Amino acid sequence: MGQTFNHEQIIDILSEHLANPFDKRTQGDIAKELDISQSYLSELSTKYKDKINNIADQKRTKYISSIRSRAYKALVSKLEKSDNALKMALQITGDLVERTKSEVEILSPEQKRARLASLLAEATAKGLLPSSLKNTDRTLDVALGQEIIPKPSTDA
């Protein structure tokens, strides 16, 4: 039989496991390493959950630089292969913020009518509109909201 571990040592091992993003062990693996049952390890994890999480939060900071180092190495290898990786790297670090240009075109009623007539003619030529919606002045007036189509009467 191997070494026996007290509660504090087990809590420390569990918090280290929780803090380390590169530790791929399961609780079952840890229980085998500690030579304890998985149910007992689970019981301790539940009982000391807050303490384990607090210790893990403190330990997690030491892994941040390691994670950054790995991320930068991965980015460098991508940069050697693609310009998009450079763009992504600069966006991640906040050194590149793409600006988008937004323009609003204000049209006069005549320009709206002309643009709509052009779109209707194009759609009609492609067979996208039923024949009842041919490019007529009435169709344009309705589409531009200048004419209201009367509702059918419901008088019996």
Beta strands, then each sheet from edge to edge (+ up, - down):
end
